[in-house]
């Protein structure tokens, strides 16, 4: 039992050529999420790879079988040369891939590969779930290692709809039931998009997402053409790849009024993003439609839980059984450089907590915003 054969891929064409092997590895890895699929990460690389250098580590056995992947990119940032997981920024869960039964050897060889890569000073590995396969690798790291909490993901234990609603407050139950009755009376119908309609549905989804945020503060990146192209590409790819995702739509009078992109994990249905027309938002409580839609999908797929993904918004927490914590881990080589960078990460985490917390006074939140803007935090 020696180390695996590790190779660092730096060429985008070689990354693209891995698709078939990557998909086989993905299907045979126990702890992956749809965000570790080739479809998601290659789409990210196509639209967000500019400014990064590919450092994709492949791990193979003696017969050439791909048993592990450490999907990394190198960024030269503010004087630091840092390794990041491919997909950083837009991706809710980041991780490595390890074939079932090969987890220990993948972690051991992956750690050695990180040591042998001479290009980096710090590795900033974000959005790690408690059950991420990357923890097997990180625990073997002998240098500086600092862990910082990141925004959690509310999850909902799947139950029959009436049981789930019964656990809510009386006022909330009343609002939900009124919304569903009104939609039924209006003739609203729900449809799951067929693979051959995926591209058109993805465009409708992006357009409805932007319409839903008219007059409100949308995430700046979501207003760009780059994000729209990425979102349409990744959604259409994952819908046409069996088992990775689906768009559901609510239709009224020949028009799609609500559209949601769902991701399918081994035992979960994950809510990625929705869009809704202004007319729908005025007439219905959209969160009630979303929850009914997600729970229905999860029950149909015999999934254990509904994952609401990144963000602890109140409408999610009202339903959630638990909040899945996520972590950001900084690995370092040079003690001075590593501690400087780790200090930046910790300060950023503290200011973000003040920005995100509903209990934070407005003047404190404003000061934190100004600090972030002035320092790049």
TORSELO-988427 format. One record per residue (C-alpha): residue in one letter; x, y, z; residue number from 0. Coordinates in Angstrom, 3 decimals, padded with zeros to 6 digits, always signed. Example, Ala and Ser with C-alpha at 12.3 -4.5 7.8 and 13.67 -1.06 7.14 Angstrom:
// TORSELO-988427
r type = A u = +012.300 v = -004.500 w = +007.800 seq = 0
r type = S u = +013.670 v = -001.060 w = +007.140 seq = 1
// end
This chain:
// TORSELO-988427
r type = X u = +000.000 v = +000.000 w = +000.000 seq = 0
r type = X u = +002.086 v = +002.918 w = -001.266 seq = 1
r type = X u = +001.252 v = +006.367 w = -002.495 seq = 2
r type = X u = -000.930 v = +006.789 w = -005.536 seq = 3
r type = X u = +000.292 v = +008.215 w = -008.820 seq = 4
r type = X u = -000.281 v = +011.953 w = -008.533 seq = 5
r type = X u = -000.215 v = +014.394 w = -011.435 seq = 6
r type = X u = -000.878 v = +018.131 w = -011.547 seq = 7
r type = X u = -002.934 v = +019.258 w = -014.538 seq = 8
r type = X u = -002.349 v = +022.858 w = -015.597 seq = 9
r type = X u = -003.920 v = +022.751 w = -019.060 seq = 10
r type = X u = -007.614 v = +023.517 w = -019.606 seq = 11
r type = X u = -007.874 v = +021.040 w = -022.487 seq = 12
r type = X u = -006.680 v = +018.221 w = -020.247 seq = 13
r type = X u = -009.278 v = +019.301 w = -017.657 seq = 14
r type = X u = -012.030 v = +019.135 w = -020.287 seq = 15
r type = X u = -010.825 v = +015.698 w = -021.437 seq = 16
r type = X u = -011.342 v = +014.301 w = -017.925 seq = 17
r type = X u = -015.130 v = +014.533 w = -018.172 seq = 18
r type = X u = -015.908 v = +010.819 w = -018.586 seq = 19
r type = X u = -013.450 v = +009.683 w = -015.896 seq = 20
r type = X u = -014.551 v = +012.497 w = -013.578 seq = 21
r type = X u = -018.197 v = +011.471 w = -013.885 seq = 22
r type = X u = -017.315 v = +007.852 w = -013.066 seq = 23
r type = X u = -015.339 v = +008.969 w = -009.999 seq = 24
r type = X u = -018.190 v = +011.253 w = -008.918 seq = 25
r type = X u = -020.720 v = +008.412 w = -009.089 seq = 26
r type = X u = -018.451 v = +006.231 w = -006.973 seq = 27
r type = X u = -017.557 v = +008.766 w = -004.263 seq = 28
r type = X u = -019.628 v = +008.684 w = -001.089 seq = 29
r type = X u = -019.129 v = +012.219 w = +000.226 seq = 30
r type = X u = -019.468 v = +014.378 w = -002.857 seq = 31
r type = X u = -022.172 v = +016.947 w = -003.536 seq = 32
r type = X u = -023.370 v = +018.132 w = -006.975 seq = 33
r type = X u = -020.888 v = +020.997 w = -006.606 seq = 34
r type = X u = -018.027 v = +018.496 w = -007.098 seq = 35
r type = X u = -019.399 v = +017.321 w = -010.457 seq = 36
r type = X u = -017.511 v = +018.001 w = -013.672 seq = 37
r type = X u = -020.538 v = +019.932 w = -014.960 seq = 38
r type = X u = -020.426 v = +022.437 w = -012.104 seq = 39
r type = X u = -016.674 v = +022.935 w = -011.840 seq = 40
r type = X u = -015.926 v = +023.014 w = -015.554 seq = 41
r type = X u = -018.685 v = +025.609 w = -016.001 seq = 42
r type = X u = -017.113 v = +027.665 w = -013.215 seq = 43
r type = X u = -013.703 v = +027.400 w = -014.882 seq = 44
r type = X u = -015.113 v = +028.508 w = -018.248 seq = 45
r type = X u = -016.680 v = +031.676 w = -016.856 seq = 46
r type = X u = -014.624 v = +032.451 w = -013.740 seq = 47
r type = X u = -011.234 v = +030.909 w = -014.467 seq = 48
r type = X u = -009.679 v = +034.099 w = -015.808 seq = 49
r type = X u = -007.045 v = +035.319 w = -013.348 seq = 50
r type = X u = -006.443 v = +031.840 w = -011.933 seq = 51
r type = X u = -003.917 v = +029.161 w = -012.843 seq = 52
r type = X u = -005.140 v = +025.584 w = -012.960 seq = 53
r type = X u = -003.653 v = +023.197 w = -010.370 seq = 54
r type = X u = -005.898 v = +020.162 w = -010.700 seq = 55
r type = X u = -004.370 v = +017.162 w = -008.903 seq = 56
r type = X u = -005.341 v = +013.731 w = -010.264 seq = 57
r type = X u = -004.664 v = +010.590 w = -008.223 seq = 58
r type = X u = -004.573 v = +007.159 w = -009.898 seq = 59
r type = X u = -003.920 v = +003.574 w = -008.855 seq = 60
r type = X u = -001.317 v = +001.281 w = -010.467 seq = 61
r type = X u = -003.687 v = +000.419 w = -013.293 seq = 62
r type = X u = -004.483 v = +004.035 w = -014.119 seq = 63
r type = X u = -007.935 v = +004.158 w = -012.489 seq = 64
r type = X u = -008.819 v = +007.676 w = -011.332 seq = 65
r type = X u = -009.464 v = +007.311 w = -007.592 seq = 66
r type = X u = -009.104 v = +010.903 w = -006.390 seq = 67
r type = X u = -009.181 v = +014.548 w = -007.441 seq = 68
r type = X u = -008.017 v = +017.653 w = -005.607 seq = 69
r type = X u = -009.526 v = +020.471 w = -007.730 seq = 70
r type = X u = -007.382 v = +023.534 w = -007.043 seq = 71
r type = X u = -006.522 v = +026.836 w = -008.671 seq = 72
r type = X u = -003.670 v = +029.237 w = -007.933 seq = 73
r type = X u = -004.303 v = +032.954 w = -007.513 seq = 74
r type = X u = -001.699 v = +035.680 w = -007.155 seq = 75
r type = X u = -003.533 v = +038.010 w = -004.782 seq = 76
r type = X u = -002.289 v = +041.103 w = -002.888 seq = 77
r type = X u = +001.242 v = +039.752 w = -002.713 seq = 78
r type = X u = +000.125 v = +036.267 w = -001.671 seq = 79
r type = X u = +000.249 v = +033.188 w = -003.838 seq = 80
r type = X u = -002.743 v = +031.261 w = -002.606 seq = 81
r type = X u = -004.350 v = +027.962 w = -003.500 seq = 82
r type = X u = -008.132 v = +027.868 w = -003.610 seq = 83
r type = X u = -010.635 v = +025.169 w = -004.334 seq = 84
r type = X u = -011.930 v = +025.452 w = -007.865 seq = 85
r type = X u = -015.391 v = +026.988 w = -007.612 seq = 86
r type = X u = -014.585 v = +029.319 w = -004.721 seq = 87
r type = X u = -017.039 v = +032.202 w = -004.459 seq = 88
r type = X u = -020.155 v = +030.834 w = -006.149 seq = 89
r type = X u = -020.093 v = +027.325 w = -004.714 seq = 90
r type = X u = -021.911 v = +026.349 w = -001.525 seq = 91
r type = X u = -019.874 v = +023.223 w = -000.725 seq = 92
r type = X u = -016.233 v = +022.754 w = -001.751 seq = 93
r type = X u = -014.325 v = +019.500 w = -001.432 seq = 94
r type = X u = -012.030 v = +016.882 w = -002.938 seq = 95
r type = X u = -013.276 v = +013.670 w = -004.575 seq = 96
r type = X u = -012.261 v = +010.231 w = -003.294 seq = 97
r type = X u = -013.460 v = +006.910 w = -004.693 seq = 98
r type = X u = -015.199 v = +004.640 w = -002.184 seq = 99
r type = X u = -012.633 v = +002.459 w = -000.442 seq = 100
r type = X u = -009.714 v = +004.707 w = -001.435 seq = 101
r type = X u = -010.339 v = +007.606 w = +000.957 seq = 102
r type = X u = -007.257 v = +007.094 w = +003.163 seq = 103
r type = X u = -004.832 v = +006.702 w = +000.295 seq = 104
r type = X u = -006.328 v = +009.691 w = -001.520 seq = 105
r type = X u = -005.911 v = +011.808 w = +001.620 seq = 106
r type = X u = -002.335 v = +010.636 w = +002.172 seq = 107
r type = X u = -001.230 v = +011.211 w = -001.424 seq = 108
r type = X u = -003.183 v = +014.451 w = -001.656 seq = 109
r type = X u = -001.304 v = +015.798 w = +001.370 seq = 110
r type = X u = +002.015 v = +014.894 w = -000.232 seq = 111
r type = X u = +000.943 v = +016.582 w = -003.470 seq = 112
r type = X u = +000.204 v = +019.813 w = -001.573 seq = 113
r type = X u = +003.663 v = +019.694 w = +000.008 seq = 114
r type = X u = +005.343 v = +019.137 w = -003.351 seq = 115
r type = X u = +003.539 v = +021.995 w = -005.088 seq = 116
r type = X u = +006.062 v = +024.817 w = -004.836 seq = 117
r type = X u = +003.892 v = +027.594 w = -006.247 seq = 118
r type = X u = +001.898 v = +028.607 w = -003.159 seq = 119
r type = X u = +002.356 v = +030.324 w = +000.205 seq = 120
r type = X u = -001.125 v = +029.800 w = +001.698 seq = 121
r type = X u = -004.022 v = +027.515 w = +000.865 seq = 122
r type = X u = -007.434 v = +029.070 w = +001.584 seq = 123
r type = X u = -009.905 v = +026.175 w = +001.494 seq = 124
r type = X u = -013.482 v = +027.323 w = +002.029 seq = 125
r type = X u = -017.069 v = +026.025 w = +002.372 seq = 126
r type = X u = -016.120 v = +022.708 w = +004.005 seq = 127
r type = X u = -019.008 v = +020.656 w = +005.438 seq = 128
r type = X u = -018.421 v = +018.586 w = +008.597 seq = 129
r type = X u = -018.528 v = +015.399 w = +006.480 seq = 130
r type = X u = -016.304 v = +016.723 w = +003.656 seq = 131
r type = X u = -013.743 v = +014.263 w = +002.325 seq = 132
r type = X u = -011.114 v = +017.030 w = +002.496 seq = 133
r type = X u = -010.957 v = +016.745 w = +006.294 seq = 134
r type = X u = -009.107 v = +013.430 w = +005.894 seq = 135
r type = X u = -006.433 v = +015.346 w = +003.994 seq = 136
r type = X u = -006.366 v = +018.440 w = +006.201 seq = 137
r type = X u = -005.869 v = +016.449 w = +009.399 seq = 138
r type = X u = -002.593 v = +015.148 w = +007.954 seq = 139
r type = X u = -001.202 v = +018.637 w = +007.334 seq = 140
r type = X u = +001.762 v = +019.264 w = +009.648 seq = 141
r type = X u = +002.201 v = +023.002 w = +009.104 seq = 142
r type = X u = +000.055 v = +025.951 w = +010.177 seq = 143
r type = X u = -003.659 v = +025.188 w = +010.064 seq = 144
r type = X u = -006.320 v = +027.686 w = +011.145 seq = 145
r type = X u = -010.057 v = +027.005 w = +011.038 seq = 146
r type = X u = -012.651 v = +029.797 w = +010.801 seq = 147
r type = X u = -016.447 v = +029.308 w = +010.753 seq = 148
r type = X u = -018.442 v = +030.314 w = +007.677 seq = 149
r type = X u = -022.153 v = +030.834 w = +007.066 seq = 150
r type = X u = -024.139 v = +027.685 w = +007.710 seq = 151
r type = X u = -026.723 v = +025.876 w = +005.610 seq = 152
r type = X u = -030.170 v = +025.249 w = +007.144 seq = 153
r type = X u = -031.479 v = +021.738 w = +006.542 seq = 154
r type = X u = -035.010 v = +020.384 w = +006.882 seq = 155
r type = X u = -035.790 v = +016.794 w = +007.801 seq = 156
r type = X u = -038.204 v = +015.526 w = +005.180 seq = 157
r type = X u = -041.657 v = +014.566 w = +006.446 seq = 158
r type = X u = -045.100 v = +014.394 w = +004.856 seq = 159
r type = X u = -046.190 v = +017.973 w = +004.131 seq = 160
r type = X u = -048.999 v = +018.127 w = +006.715 seq = 161
r type = X u = -046.654 v = +016.910 w = +009.474 seq = 162
r type = X u = -044.022 v = +019.468 w = +008.549 seq = 163
r type = X u = -046.494 v = +022.350 w = +008.511 seq = 164
r type = X u = -047.995 v = +021.213 w = +011.840 seq = 165
r type = X u = -044.670 v = +022.009 w = +013.551 seq = 166
r type = X u = -044.864 v = +025.681 w = +012.560 seq = 167
r type = X u = -046.550 v = +028.552 w = +014.364 seq = 168
r type = X u = -050.305 v = +029.039 w = +013.936 seq = 169
r type = X u = -049.870 v = +032.272 w = +011.971 seq = 170
r type = X u = -047.275 v = +030.730 w = +009.689 seq = 171
r type = X u = -049.477 v = +027.675 w = +009.037 seq = 172
r type = X u = -052.363 v = +029.956 w = +008.148 seq = 173
r type = X u = -050.271 v = +031.970 w = +005.686 seq = 174
r type = X u = -048.922 v = +028.849 w = +003.988 seq = 175
r type = X u = -052.323 v = +027.246 w = +003.573 seq = 176
r type = X u = -053.840 v = +030.482 w = +002.276 seq = 177
r type = X u = -051.041 v = +030.775 w = -000.311 seq = 178
r type = X u = -051.484 v = +027.206 w = -001.558 seq = 179
r type = X u = -055.285 v = +027.529 w = -001.709 seq = 180
r type = X u = -055.014 v = +030.769 w = -003.653 seq = 181
r type = X u = -052.543 v = +029.255 w = -006.125 seq = 182
r type = X u = -054.790 v = +026.239 w = -006.609 seq = 183
r type = X u = -057.877 v = +028.398 w = -007.124 seq = 184
r type = X u = -056.004 v = +030.580 w = -009.641 seq = 185
r type = X u = -055.073 v = +027.503 w = -011.664 seq = 186
r type = X u = -051.324 v = +027.657 w = -011.003 seq = 187
r type = X u = -049.647 v = +024.443 w = -012.092 seq = 188
r type = X u = -046.187 v = +023.099 w = -011.298 seq = 189
r type = X u = -044.047 v = +021.470 w = -013.976 seq = 190
r type = X u = -040.602 v = +019.864 w = -013.952 seq = 191
r type = X u = -038.548 v = +020.888 w = -016.955 seq = 192
r type = X u = -037.700 v = +018.178 w = -019.468 seq = 193
r type = X u = -034.036 v = +017.803 w = -020.513 seq = 194
r type = X u = -034.759 v = +018.942 w = -024.065 seq = 195
r type = X u = -036.185 v = +022.221 w = -022.683 seq = 196
r type = X u = -033.321 v = +022.807 w = -020.227 seq = 197
r type = X u = -031.637 v = +025.711 w = -022.048 seq = 198
r type = X u = -034.843 v = +027.703 w = -022.501 seq = 199
r type = X u = -035.888 v = +027.001 w = -018.912 seq = 200
r type = X u = -032.482 v = +028.110 w = -017.617 seq = 201
r type = X u = -032.890 v = +031.449 w = -019.411 seq = 202
r type = X u = -036.369 v = +031.890 w = -017.899 seq = 203
r type = X u = -034.970 v = +031.065 w = -014.446 seq = 204
r type = X u = -032.224 v = +033.703 w = -014.705 seq = 205
r type = X u = -034.662 v = +036.307 w = -016.036 seq = 206
r type = X u = -037.156 v = +035.638 w = -013.228 seq = 207
r type = X u = -034.385 v = +035.786 w = -010.623 seq = 208
r type = X u = -033.464 v = +039.264 w = -011.805 seq = 209
r type = X u = -037.104 v = +040.341 w = -011.966 seq = 210
r type = X u = -037.624 v = +039.189 w = -008.375 seq = 211
r type = X u = -034.834 v = +041.506 w = -007.233 seq = 212
r type = X u = -035.994 v = +044.607 w = -009.092 seq = 213
r type = X u = -035.846 v = +047.561 w = -006.738 seq = 214
r type = X u = -033.877 v = +045.611 w = -004.140 seq = 215
r type = X u = -030.174 v = +045.147 w = -003.469 seq = 216
r type = X u = -029.203 v = +042.134 w = -005.583 seq = 217
r type = X u = -025.805 v = +040.498 w = -005.220 seq = 218
r type = X u = -023.618 v = +042.591 w = -007.566 seq = 219
r type = X u = -022.301 v = +039.543 w = -009.435 seq = 220
r type = X u = -025.831 v = +038.342 w = -010.187 seq = 221
r type = X u = -026.441 v = +041.462 w = -012.261 seq = 222
r type = X u = -023.542 v = +040.679 w = -014.633 seq = 223
r type = X u = -023.702 v = +038.964 w = -018.006 seq = 224
r type = X u = -020.939 v = +036.626 w = -016.838 seq = 225
r type = X u = -023.083 v = +035.248 w = -014.032 seq = 226
r type = X u = -026.119 v = +034.929 w = -016.300 seq = 227
r type = X u = -024.083 v = +032.937 w = -018.832 seq = 228
r type = X u = -022.609 v = +030.752 w = -016.096 seq = 229
r type = X u = -025.983 v = +030.099 w = -014.475 seq = 230
r type = X u = -027.680 v = +029.204 w = -017.754 seq = 231
r type = X u = -024.804 v = +026.916 w = -018.757 seq = 232
r type = X u = -024.465 v = +025.083 w = -015.464 seq = 233
r type = X u = -028.204 v = +024.605 w = -015.010 seq = 234
r type = X u = -028.744 v = +023.245 w = -018.510 seq = 235
r type = X u = -025.732 v = +020.925 w = -018.177 seq = 236
r type = X u = -026.778 v = +019.532 w = -014.815 seq = 237
r type = X u = -030.371 v = +018.989 w = -015.904 seq = 238
r type = X u = -029.265 v = +016.975 w = -018.932 seq = 239
r type = X u = -026.850 v = +014.930 w = -016.781 seq = 240
r type = X u = -028.962 v = +012.336 w = -014.974 seq = 241
r type = X u = -029.486 v = +012.881 w = -011.272 seq = 242
r type = X u = -027.657 v = +016.182 w = -010.780 seq = 243
r type = X u = -030.346 v = +018.841 w = -010.923 seq = 244
r type = X u = -033.732 v = +020.015 w = -012.108 seq = 245
r type = X u = -035.662 v = +023.220 w = -012.702 seq = 246
r type = X u = -039.244 v = +023.345 w = -011.477 seq = 247
r type = X u = -041.615 v = +026.023 w = -012.691 seq = 248
r type = X u = -044.997 v = +027.347 w = -011.599 seq = 249
r type = X u = -047.120 v = +028.396 w = -014.587 seq = 250
r type = X u = -050.175 v = +030.625 w = -014.755 seq = 251
r type = X u = -052.073 v = +031.547 w = -017.929 seq = 252
r type = X u = -049.286 v = +030.337 w = -020.213 seq = 253
r type = X u = -046.516 v = +032.150 w = -018.344 seq = 254
r type = X u = -043.804 v = +030.865 w = -015.978 seq = 255
r type = X u = -044.197 v = +032.953 w = -012.814 seq = 256
r type = X u = -041.816 v = +031.118 w = -010.419 seq = 257
r type = X u = -038.717 v = +029.097 w = -011.332 seq = 258
r type = X u = -036.331 v = +027.221 w = -009.010 seq = 259
r type = X u = -033.094 v = +025.360 w = -009.647 seq = 260
r type = X u = -032.796 v = +022.275 w = -007.422 seq = 261
r type = X u = -029.662 v = +020.148 w = -006.983 seq = 262
r type = X u = -029.801 v = +016.434 w = -006.202 seq = 263
r type = X u = -027.334 v = +014.908 w = -003.756 seq = 264
r type = X u = -027.092 v = +011.295 w = -002.668 seq = 265
r type = X u = -029.658 v = +011.757 w = +000.080 seq = 266
r type = X u = -030.846 v = +015.316 w = -000.334 seq = 267
r type = X u = -032.564 v = +017.886 w = -002.485 seq = 268
r type = X u = -030.766 v = +021.233 w = -002.411 seq = 269
r type = X u = -032.304 v = +024.657 w = -003.059 seq = 270
r type = X u = -029.882 v = +026.705 w = -005.146 seq = 271
r type = X u = -031.779 v = +029.781 w = -006.328 seq = 272
r type = X u = -035.242 v = +030.857 w = -007.418 seq = 273
r type = X u = -036.821 v = +033.587 w = -009.474 seq = 274
r type = X u = -040.336 v = +035.009 w = -009.511 seq = 275
r type = X u = -042.327 v = +037.578 w = -011.443 seq = 276
r type = X u = -043.408 v = +040.776 w = -009.710 seq = 277
r type = X u = -047.018 v = +039.705 w = -010.214 seq = 278
r type = X u = -046.403 v = +036.406 w = -008.415 seq = 279
r type = X u = -044.597 v = +038.119 w = -005.550 seq = 280
r type = X u = -047.525 v = +040.469 w = -004.998 seq = 281
r type = X u = -050.125 v = +037.697 w = -004.972 seq = 282
r type = X u = -048.368 v = +034.749 w = -003.264 seq = 283
r type = X u = -045.924 v = +034.137 w = -000.447 seq = 284
r type = X u = -043.138 v = +032.744 w = -002.610 seq = 285
r type = X u = -041.320 v = +031.006 w = +000.259 seq = 286
r type = X u = -044.414 v = +028.844 w = +000.872 seq = 287
r type = X u = -044.466 v = +027.758 w = -002.768 seq = 288
r type = X u = -040.730 v = +027.035 w = -002.636 seq = 289
r type = X u = -040.978 v = +024.902 w = +000.482 seq = 290
r type = X u = -043.937 v = +022.934 w = -000.833 seq = 291
r type = X u = -042.062 v = +022.393 w = -004.097 seq = 292
r type = X u = -038.838 v = +021.272 w = -002.383 seq = 293
r type = X u = -040.531 v = +018.939 w = +000.071 seq = 294
r type = X u = -042.593 v = +017.412 w = -002.737 seq = 295
r type = X u = -039.433 v = +016.751 w = -004.753 seq = 296
r type = X u = -037.641 v = +015.293 w = -001.725 seq = 297
r type = X u = -040.536 v = +012.950 w = -000.947 seq = 298
r type = X u = -040.743 v = +011.836 w = -004.580 seq = 299
r type = X u = -037.015 v = +011.050 w = -004.552 seq = 300
r type = X u = -037.119 v = +009.428 w = -001.078 seq = 301
r type = X u = -034.519 v = +011.938 w = +000.127 seq = 302
r type = X u = -033.838 v = +012.287 w = +003.836 seq = 303
r type = X u = -033.489 v = +016.054 w = +003.987 seq = 304
r type = X u = -034.012 v = +019.305 w = +002.119 seq = 305
r type = X u = -030.830 v = +021.378 w = +002.070 seq = 306
r type = X u = -031.464 v = +025.122 w = +001.841 seq = 307
r type = X u = -027.761 v = +025.731 w = +001.157 seq = 308
r type = X u = -025.823 v = +028.870 w = +002.021 seq = 309
r type = X u = -027.529 v = +031.573 w = +004.065 seq = 310
r type = X u = -029.361 v = +031.628 w = +007.368 seq = 311
r type = X u = -032.280 v = +033.773 w = +006.257 seq = 312
r type = X u = -035.283 v = +033.872 w = +008.632 seq = 313
r type = X u = -037.650 v = +032.186 w = +006.150 seq = 314
r type = X u = -035.287 v = +029.189 w = +006.021 seq = 315
r type = X u = -034.726 v = +029.009 w = +009.770 seq = 316
r type = X u = -038.469 v = +028.875 w = +010.473 seq = 317
r type = X u = -038.542 v = +025.490 w = +008.761 seq = 318
r type = X u = -035.102 v = +024.109 w = +009.538 seq = 319
r type = X u = -034.360 v = +021.130 w = +011.755 seq = 320
r type = X u = -030.689 v = +022.062 w = +012.023 seq = 321
r type = X u = -028.037 v = +024.371 w = +010.573 seq = 322
r type = X u = -025.105 v = +022.600 w = +008.954 seq = 323
r type = X u = -021.921 v = +024.497 w = +009.942 seq = 324
r type = X u = -019.271 v = +025.222 w = +007.333 seq = 325
r type = X u = -015.613 v = +026.002 w = +007.775 seq = 326
r type = X u = -012.805 v = +027.880 w = +006.104 seq = 327
r type = X u = -009.340 v = +026.381 w = +006.654 seq = 328
r type = X u = -006.066 v = +028.195 w = +006.022 seq = 329
r type = X u = -002.942 v = +026.092 w = +005.524 seq = 330
r type = X u = +000.453 v = +027.743 w = +005.623 seq = 331
r type = X u = +004.100 v = +027.057 w = +004.859 seq = 332
r type = X u = +006.024 v = +030.201 w = +005.763 seq = 333
r type = X u = +005.129 v = +031.136 w = +009.384 seq = 334
r type = X u = +005.246 v = +034.921 w = +008.853 seq = 335
r type = X u = +003.266 v = +034.989 w = +005.599 seq = 336
r type = X u = +000.796 v = +032.408 w = +006.879 seq = 337
r type = X u = +000.016 v = +034.315 w = +010.065 seq = 338
r type = X u = -000.423 v = +037.602 w = +008.212 seq = 339
r type = X u = -002.918 v = +035.983 w = +005.884 seq = 340
r type = X u = -004.665 v = +034.107 w = +008.686 seq = 341
r type = X u = -005.068 v = +037.412 w = +010.556 seq = 342
r type = X u = -006.760 v = +038.890 w = +007.492 seq = 343
r type = X u = -009.137 v = +035.897 w = +007.278 seq = 344
r type = X u = -010.077 v = +036.149 w = +010.968 seq = 345
r type = X u = -010.688 v = +039.909 w = +010.747 seq = 346
r type = X u = -012.835 v = +039.405 w = +007.664 seq = 347
r type = X u = -014.863 v = +036.743 w = +009.448 seq = 348
r type = X u = -015.495 v = +039.058 w = +012.410 seq = 349
r type = X u = -016.612 v = +042.004 w = +010.259 seq = 350
r type = X u = -018.873 v = +039.735 w = +008.189 seq = 351
r type = X u = -020.598 v = +038.513 w = +011.342 seq = 352
r type = X u = -021.478 v = +042.108 w = +012.209 seq = 353
r type = X u = -022.730 v = +042.766 w = +008.662 seq = 354
r type = X u = -024.883 v = +039.628 w = +008.571 seq = 355
r type = X u = -026.385 v = +039.682 w = +012.050 seq = 356
r type = X u = -029.948 v = +041.032 w = +012.210 seq = 357
r type = X u = -029.291 v = +042.219 w = +015.767 seq = 358
r type = X u = -026.385 v = +044.438 w = +014.723 seq = 359
r type = X u = -027.207 v = +048.169 w = +015.115 seq = 360
r type = X u = -027.332 v = +049.962 w = +011.792 seq = 361
r type = X u = -024.413 v = +052.239 w = +012.642 seq = 362
r type = X u = -022.206 v = +049.226 w = +013.498 seq = 363
r type = X u = -023.241 v = +047.452 w = +010.302 seq = 364
r type = X u = -022.431 v = +050.603 w = +008.317 seq = 365
r type = X u = -019.012 v = +050.871 w = +009.963 seq = 366
r type = X u = -018.292 v = +047.216 w = +009.148 seq = 367
r type = X u = -019.337 v = +047.831 w = +005.535 seq = 368
r type = X u = -016.994 v = +050.815 w = +005.312 seq = 369
r type = X u = -014.141 v = +048.783 w = +006.803 seq = 370
r type = X u = -014.701 v = +046.024 w = +004.268 seq = 371
r type = X u = -014.709 v = +048.498 w = +001.405 seq = 372
r type = X u = -011.610 v = +050.378 w = +002.596 seq = 373
r type = X u = -009.523 v = +047.278 w = +003.284 seq = 374
r type = X u = -010.839 v = +044.847 w = +000.693 seq = 375
r type = X u = -012.198 v = +042.606 w = +003.427 seq = 376
// end
